[in-house]
């Protein structure tokens, strides 16, 4: 798809990241962050783009998106657990310790271990991040 991310703010405005329909660009951006690498994928020719169509996402194909929705609905510290588990799983993938296809399973298993605590203050969020990272590494069998 051309739209790779989209955020709607409380004032009703929406900001989106659009690029050629090739996930290599947003993945390269995520890996190179905070820098931007030169794109060999080309740019959108806005004169040729006649419209954008939106459909509900396929949560089976994009399992981590479903997990993010779940963490958001759960609230409390679940989003912090999701983020920490995802970062640990992606790092393990980049290190060759797990396969790409295993990232969602690691995140799901880590979220299953979330204790349901609320985000009382910044210290609780930092502690949740630490605990979730430890759990994610345990799920992957990494000390």
C-alpha positions in Angstrom: 0.0 0.0 0.0 1.0 3.6 -0.4 0.0 4.6 3.1 2.4 3.1 5.5 1.3 4.8 8.7 -1.4 7.2 9.7 -2.2 9.0 13.0 -5.4 10.9 13.8 -5.0 13.5 16.5 -7.6 14.7 19.0 -8.2 17.8 17.0 -9.3 15.6 14.1 -6.3 16.3 11.9 -4.4 13.3 10.4 -0.8 12.9 9.5 0.3 10.0 7.2 3.5 8.6 5.8 3.1 7.8 2.1 5.6 6.2 -0.2 5.8 3.8 -3.1 4.0 0.5 -2.3 7.1 -1.3 -1.2 7.7 -2.1 2.5 11.5 -1.9 2.0 11.3 1.8 2.4 9.6 2.0 5.8 11.7 -0.9 7.0 14.9 0.8 5.9 13.7 4.0 7.6 13.0 2.1 10.8 16.5 0.4 10.7 18.3 3.6 9.8 16.5 5.9 12.2 17.1 8.7 13.1 18.8 9.0 9.7 17.1 8.7 6.4 18.8 6.6 3.7 18.6 7.4 0.0 15.7 5.5 -1.6 16.3 3.3 -4.6 12.5 2.7 -4.8 11.5 6.0 -6.5 9.0 8.6 -5.4 5.3 8.9 -5.9 4.2 10.8 -9.0 1.3 12.7 -7.5 0.0 13.6 -11.0 -0.5 9.9 -11.7 -2.1 9.0 -8.3 -5.8 9.4 -8.9 -7.2 8.2 -5.5 -6.5 6.3 -2.3 -8.9 3.5 -1.2 -9.0 2.2 2.4 -10.1 -1.2 3.6 -9.9 -2.8 7.1 -6.5 -4.3 7.7 -6.0 -8.1 7.5 -5.1 -8.8 11.2 -4.1 -12.4 10.3 -1.6 -11.2 7.8 -0.5 -8.3 10.0 -0.5 -10.1 13.4 1.5 -7.4 15.2 -1.1 -4.8 14.3 -3.8 -6.9 16.0 -1.5 -7.2 19.0 -1.1 -3.4 19.1 -4.9 -3.0 19.0 -5.1 -5.5 21.9 -2.5 -3.7 23.9 -4.3 -0.4 23.3 -7.6 -1.8 24.4 -6.0 -3.4 27.5 -4.4 -0.1 28.4 -2.3 0.4 31.5 1.2 -0.9 30.9 0.3 -3.3 28.0 1.5 -0.9 25.3 4.8 -0.6 27.1 5.1 -4.4 27.2 4.2 -4.6 23.5 6.8 -2.0 22.6 9.6 -3.7 24.7 8.7 -7.2 23.4 8.7 -5.9 19.8 12.1 -4.2 20.2 13.6 -7.3 21.8 12.2 -9.6 19.0 13.3 -7.3 16.2 16.8 -7.0 17.8 16.9 -10.8 17.9 15.8 -11.0 14.3 18.5 -8.5 13.2 21.1 -10.6 15.2 20.0 -13.7 13.4 18.6 -15.4 16.6 15.0 -15.7 15.4 13.3 -15.7 12.1 11.2 -12.7 10.9 8.0 -14.9 11.1 8.7 -15.4 14.9 8.5 -11.8 15.8 4.7 -11.7 16.3 4.8 -15.0 18.3 7.4 -13.5 20.7 5.4 -10.4 21.1 2.1 -12.3 21.7 3.8 -14.7 24.2 5.3 -11.7 26.1 2.0 -9.9 26.2 0.4 -13.0 27.6 2.7 -12.6 30.6 1.7 -9.0 31.2 0.4 -8.7 34.8 -2.3 -6.1 34.0 -0.7 -3.3 36.1 -1.6 0.3 35.4 0.8 3.1 34.4 1.0 4.9 37.7 4.0 7.0 36.9 7.1 7.2 34.7 8.9 4.8 37.1 6.3 2.1 36.6 6.6 2.5 32.8 10.4 2.1 32.9 10.0 -0.9 35.2 7.4 -2.4 32.9 9.8 -2.0 30.0 12.6 -3.7 31.9 10.3 -6.6 32.9 8.8 -7.1 29.5 12.3 -7.2 27.9 13.3 -9.8 30.4 10.1 -11.8 29.6 10.6 -11.5 25.8 14.2 -12.7 26.1 12.9 -15.6 28.2 10.3 -16.5 25.5 13.1 -16.5 22.9 15.5 -18.5 25.2 18.0 -15.7 25.4 19.6 -15.0 28.7 
